[in-house]
Amino acid sequence: MNTNFEKKQKATLLVVIITAFITTFTGSALNLSVPTVGEEFNASASLVGWIVTAYMLTSAGFSVPFGRVSDIASRKKILVCGILIFSLSSLLAAFAWNIQILLAIRALQGFGAAMIFSTNIAVLVSSFPGEDRGRVLGYSTASTYIGLSAGPVIGGFFNHYLGWRSIFLVTFAVSAVVFFIAWRKLPKDERQLEKTNLDLLGNILYILMIPTVLYGLSAFSTSNLAKILLPVGLVLLVLFGRHELKVDNPIVELRLFANNLSYSFSNIAALLNYGATFAIGYLLSIYLQVVMGYTSQIAGIILIAQPVVMALLSPLAGRLSDKVSPFKLASFGMALCAVSLFALSFISEAYPLWTIVAALVVAGVGFAFFSSPNTNAIMACVEKTEYGVASSLLATMRNIGHTSSMAVVTVVVGIYMGNKALAEAEPQLLISTMHASFLIFTGICAVGTIFSLKRKA
């Protein structure tokens, strides 16, 4: 391997690592600022909640269409444009003068994030040979979880001392730097597919379907509109599937799912893993603060155990997946997540703190050994011409999994507690709610382990 090529690889890895960090950091940092934004703009809680929702829906809805465009045109151009849009929208958000403008800018930021999500893994995988792929995917995964774990800590500091707008200014500064690195240093990529039809109807159906389904799932228990939109989204899903099977150049090659069970099961395993594990932090934060009486700062320090372990072990798991079957490693990781969730299903007021930390560490180890190897397995199942769409679909599985995880919690809370506020609920009622939630998530993770094990060795 010549020196020039090594420099280009390093530039690619740096760009992917920073974009993986900043997109997750911004989201997790802003979660703590939502009440402050609502107070400043005198906005209702439901309206302020769209600061998160607007970003999530646009990033999810456009990621696969941009993945297809990047496979046909240029992944580098789509990635660079996405970073530019993400950066400029962060700057604009820092100067938003009302909640409506902020929500519009957040939707634009999600649009840029969709371009990043659809290309960063594809660019990384196409720049490194198979024997190094797992290792660099491990670095990317580690960066993602460093962003998740650093967000609440750094974001809380900026929000408290400098205000919520400072989070967007920091995001702009980091994104601007990585934009210039990507623009100047990323190697030019060759067109992966010959110029072809972009499947306009398929793109429209997908862009309508994913946000509709995600919003319907996330707000089904609290919004009458969501009760209408979820069935509409499912109808659009059926129409999208029928259309994609008929056209010659679909945006999602659904036949690949039928013809390649390893690819299908890897994506299903990702969906189930994200769906089973995403709500752990949410449930435990309530338990630690409401039941156990810890401050939010202490609860945050305890909860950081999981993402820190993920960040530390993901590069190791990635390297191992280059030498050991990634299917076996991912199945091992999924099983560890199930063990952790089952342990948490016995949570009580008398549960020792060390057992909570131990369960979080086991979950962190499990997710580290699942995520990078599973991504490696997915990318190994497709041709280079499909890297963009495969990367985008994996991001979509993550979004749907996260949304489904919180939807399960919302339904369980509604069954056990009705409309009662979490902070006002009796500890035993909260604990019963958590028992049910963690048992459901254990079952989901167990099913995911079965799907993971059914893949080729």
N, C-alpha and C positions, 0 to 999 in steps of 0.2 A: 504494500500500500504506500503510495507516494505521499510526501509531506503536504503538498497542496490539498490533496483529497482529505487528509486528516484534519486540516484546518477547517475545511468546509463542514466536515462531520461535527467538529466541536462547535461551530457556529450554529448548526442545526440543533444540536442538543441543547445549547444555551437558550435559544429562542423558545424551544418547546418547554423547557423547564420553567422559564420565567412566565410564559403565557399560562401554563398549568397552575402556577402559583397565584398569579394576580387575579385570574377569573374566579378562583375559589375564595381567595382572601377577601375580595370585595364583597361577595355575598355574605360570608360569615361575619365580617366586620360590621356591615350595615344592619344586621339583625338587631344588634344592641342599640342602634340609633333610631329605630322606628318610632318609639314613644316620643323622643325629642323632636323628630320631624313633625309628628302629628300635633304636638304642642305649639311649635313655631307657626305652622300654617293653619292652626285651628281646624284640623281635618278629623273626620270620624275614624274610628279604629278600622272599620271595613275598607274605607278609602285608602288609608295609609298602608294597609296590608297589600295593596296592589304594587307597592314599591318592590316587593319580592315577586309577586305574581306576574306582573307585566314583563319583567326580565325573563322569568322562567318560561312563560308561554311563547314569547318570540324566539328565544334561543332554541327551544325544542321544536317549534314549528318549521323553522328554516334550516336546521342543521343538515338533514338528509338531502333536500334540494341543492344546497350548496355543495354537499359532498359529491353529488352527481356532476354538477357544473365543474368542480375542481378536477374530477377524473377526465372530463372531456377537454377542458381548457388548460388551466395551470394551477396546481396546488399552491405554488409559491405566491402567485398573484392574489388568489383568494385569501390566503393567510395574511399577507401583508395588508390588504385592504381591510380585513377584519380587525387587525390590530389598530389600524389608523382610526376606524370608526369607533372602536371601543375606547381608544385614547381620547379622541375629540369629544365624544359624548360624556366621558368622565369629567372633562373640563367644563362643559356646558352645565352638567348637573350641579357642579359646585356653585354656580351662579343662578340656579333656578329661583324664580321669585314667587311661585305659587305651586301648590301640590299638583295641579293638572299638567303644568310644564314639566315638573320633575318626573311624573309618570310617563309622559311622552318620551322624555330623554332616556328613561330606564328601558323603555321598549326598544329604542334605537340602540342602546348599549347591548341589549339581548340579541339584536340583529347582527351586530359586530361579533358578539360572542359565538353565534351560530357559525359564522365563517371560520372562527378559530377552532371550535370543537370539531368541525367537519374536516379539518386539514392537518392539525398539529400532529396527531398520532400517525396519520398517513404519510406525512413528510418525514417523520422520524423513522418509521419502519422502512420506507423506500430508500433511506440514506445509509442504512446499516445492513450488513450481511446477516444471514440467519443465525450464525453462531454468536453474534453480539446483540441480537434483537431483544432478548429477554432482559439483558443487563440494562440497556438504555430505557426500556419500558419501565423498569424498576425505578430508575432515577425520576422519570416523569411522574409515576405514581407517588413516589416519596414527596415530590414537590407539591402535588395536589393536596396531600394531607398535612404538609407543613403550612400551606395556605389556610386550610380549614382550622388547624390548631392555633395558628398565629392570629387569625382574624379576630376572635373574641378578645384576646389579650391586647393586641396593638390597637384594634378598633375601639375597644373600651377606653384606652388611654387617650387617643385622639379625640373621641367624642366628648370625654369629660373635660379635657383641658383646652382643646382647640375648636370643638364643635364638629357636627356631623359633616359639614362641607369639606373639612380637612381630609376626610377619608377619600373623597373623590379627587382632591388635588394630589394626594399621594399616588392614587391609582393612575391619574393622568401622567405624572412624572415617570413612573416605572414603565407604563405602556409606551410613552414617547421614546424612551431609551431603547426598548426592545423593538419598536418600529424601525428605527434607524439601523439597528443591527440586522434585522431581517431584510430590510430593503437593500442594504449594501453587501451583506455577507452570505445570505442564503444562496446556494447554488441554483442555477436555472434548472428547471425540470422539463422533461420531455412530455409532450402530449401523450396521455396513457391510452386514450381511445381516439379513433378517427372521428372527424366531425360528424355528428349524428343528431337526430331529433331529440330535443330535450324533454319530450313527453309532457307537454304543457298541461293537459288535463290531469295527469298523474300528480304533477307538482301542486296544482290548485287543490285537488282532493286531499293531499297530504297536509298542506299548510292549514286547511280548514279542520281536518280530522284531529291532528295531534293536540292543538290547544283546546279544542272542544272536549276531548276525552280527559285531558289532564285537569282542566278546570272543573269538569263534571265530577271527577273523582275527588278532587281536593275539597270541594265545597258542597258535596252531595247532602250532607247532614244539616247544613246551615243555610242553604240558599235554594229557593224555589226555582230560580233560573237554572241552577246546576242540575236539578232533577229533570229539567227538559233537555239541557244540552248533552248530558251523558248518553241518553238513547240516540240523540241525533248524531253524536260522535261515533257511536257503534254502527249506525247505519252507514255513515261515511266510510268507516273502516271496511265494511263489506263491499261497498261500491269500489273503493280503492283497490281491494284485493282482486276483484273480478276484472277491473280495468287492466291492472298490471300483468295479469296472466294472459291477456289478449294481445298486448302491444309488443313490437319487436325490440324496442329499446326502452324498457321500463326504468324508472328512477330507482326502484328496488327490485332486484331479480328474485322474486318470490320462489321461482323454481329451484333456486339454490338451497332454500330451506328444505324442500322435499328431497332433493338429490344428495344433500350433504348433511347427514344427521349430526356429525360432529359440530358443524357450524351452527345448526339449529339448537342443539342442546347447550352449546357454549353461551349463546345469547339468552336462552331461557334461564340458564344457571345465573347469569349476570343479573337478569331482571329479578329473580327470586332472592338473590343475595342482597341486592340493594333494598328490595322491599322488606326483607326481614331485619336488616341491621340499622337502617337510617334513623328510626325513631328511638334508638337506645339512648342517645344523648338527651333528647327531649323528655322522655319519661324519667330518667334518672335525675335530671336537673330539678324536676318537680319534687321527686322523692327527697332529694338532699335538702332542698330549701323549705318545702312545706311540711314534710313529715319529720325530718331530722333537725330542722332549724338552722342549717348552715347559711352563711351569707352567700350572695351570688359570687363573690370573689373566691371563696373557699370551694364552693361547688364547681366553679370553672377550673380551678387547679386540680381537683380530683378527676374531673371528666377529661382533662387533657391527656390522661394516661393512654387512652385508646389511640387517638391520632398520632401521638408521639411514637408509640410502638410501631404503628403502621409505617410512619416515615422512616424509622430506623431499619426496619426489616424488609421493606419493599425492594430495595436494590439487591439484597441477598436473594430474596425469592425470585427476582427477575433473572439473576445470574444462574440460579439453579435450574430455571426452566429452559435454559439453553442446553443443559446437560441431562436433565431428568425430564421425563414426560410431563409437559405442562398440564395435561389432563389429570394426572395423579396428584400433582401439587395443588391444583385448584380444588380438587375433591377433598384433599386433606384440610385445606383452609376452610372450606365450606363446613366440614364436619366440626371443626373447632368453633366456628361461629354458632353452630347449633348447640354445642356443649355450653358455651357461655350464656346463650339465651335461656337454656333450660335451668342453669344455675340461678339466673336472675328471676325466674318464675317463682322462686321460694322466698323472695324478698319480704322483709317484715321490719317492724320497728326495732326488733332486737338483732337484726342482721348486722354482724360486725363490719366495720368500715373496710377492713382489709379484704373481706370477701368481695365487696363491690369493686375495689381496685383490681383484685385478682381476675374477676370476670371481665373487666374492661381490658386488661392486659391480654387475656386469652382471645377476646374478640379482636383486638388489634393484631395479634399474631395471625389469627385466622384470616382476617381480611387482607393482610399483607401477602399471605401465601395463596390467596384466591385471586386477587385483582390482577397483578402483573402477569402471572402464568396464564390466567384465563384470557386476558387481552392478547398475549402471545399466541395462544391456541386459536383464537378467532382470526387473527391476521394470517396465520399459517394455512388457514382453510380456504383462502380466496386468492385469486390472481392479483398481480400488481395493478391491473386495470381497475380493480374494484376496491382498492384500499380506502379511497375517500368515502364511499358509501358505507363500507364496513365500519370505519371509524365513526361515522355519523350515527349509524344504527346502534352502536354500542353506547354512545352518548344519549340516544333516545331511550334505551333500556334503563340507563341510570335515572333519567328524568321520570320515567313512568314508575320505576321502582320507588324512588323517593316520595313521589306523590301518593302512590298506593300505600306506602308505609304509614304516612300521616293520615290517610283516609281510614285505615284500619283503627288507628288510635281514636280518631274522631267518632267513629261508630261505636266503639267499645265504651268510650267516655259517655256518649249519649245514652247507651243502654243502662249503665251503672249509675250515672249521676244526673242525667237529664240536662237541664240548663244551668245547673249550679256552677258558680265560678270555682276554678281549681283551688285558688288561694283560700276559699271559704269552706272547702270540703273537709269532712272528718278524715283523719289519717287512715283509719281502717277502710273507709270507702275508697280512698285513693289506692291503698295497697291492693284491695280486691280488683280494682281496675287494672293495675299493673300485672297482677297474676295472670288475668285473662289475656292481656295484650302479649306478654312475653311467651305464654304457652302457644298462642296463635303464631307468633313469629318463629318459635322453635319448630312448629309443624311446617311452616313455609320453608325454613332453612333445611329441614330434613328432606323435603321433596326436592329442593334444589340440589342437595347432595346426591340424591338418586339420579337426577338428570345428568349431573356432572360425571358420575361413575359410569353411566351408560355410553359415554364417548369412547372412541378408540384409545388404546393404551399408548 
